Amino acid sequence: MKNYEIMFIVRPTLSEEEVKKVVKDFSEIIAKNGGKVTKEENMGQRELAYEIKDFKSGYYFVFEVESKTDKAIKEFDRLALINNDIVRNIKKKIEK
């Protein structure tokens, strides 16, 4: 199994329910593509170091993901780039 950490920022203009839906949808995307979210952390709303897409803050989330292949990670990245609710995301492989 390969382990990954994905951090993503959700735009601050969404309501609490909309933010929860975005997080749930992306968790399901990982599950549908053969991955498993082993840990989900809500880091809350934070100021950005610099303005991204006209936003000065955002809701930070971290997923720890287990997957046999990188298919789930690639699909997450592809859909996050298309989705206007995700301001930025970063992925890294964790060596255990």
PyMOL commands that set and color helices and strands:
alter all, ss='L'
color gray80, all
select helices_A, chain A and resi 16-32+71-82
alter helices_A, ss='H'
color red, helices_A
select strands_A, chain A and resi 2-10+35-52+55-67+86-94
alter strands_A, ss='S'
color yellow, strands_A
deselect
rebuild
show_as cartoon
